[in-house]
Amino acid sequence: MPMKPLTRLDANFSASPQIDAEDLPDIKAAGFRSVICNRPDSEDGGTHADHHLLEEAAKKLGLEFAYLPIVPGQINATNIASFKTIVANLPAPTVGYCRLGIRSKTLYERSR
């Protein structure tokens, strides 16, 4: 199965819709070094992959992983500051994901 379509925002950051552990080898092969989850595990009743599972799979591949859950429509200044710090401390390039990729994209744009 091909990797999910990424929205490349610049050389160091791309946003993605929800990923699964099976996507991580392709993410690594595409040259990414870090992954940020911006989707709360409890969203949609937790029907998507739990971030702990993805973090464990990412680390086995040598990818860094961060969890900054954001409720849709509720991005605030604290979230943006946290995101900026996380991105600054992770090896680039980074892929951020949430349900559709919109929260990750918005966080990145607002953190610039």
Secondary structure, DSSP 8 states (H G I E B T S, - for coil): ------EEEETTEEEES---GGGHHHHHHTT--EEEE-S-TTGGGG-S--HHHHHHHHHHTT-EEEE----TT---HHHHHHHHHHHHHS-SSEEEE-SSSHHHHHHHHHH-
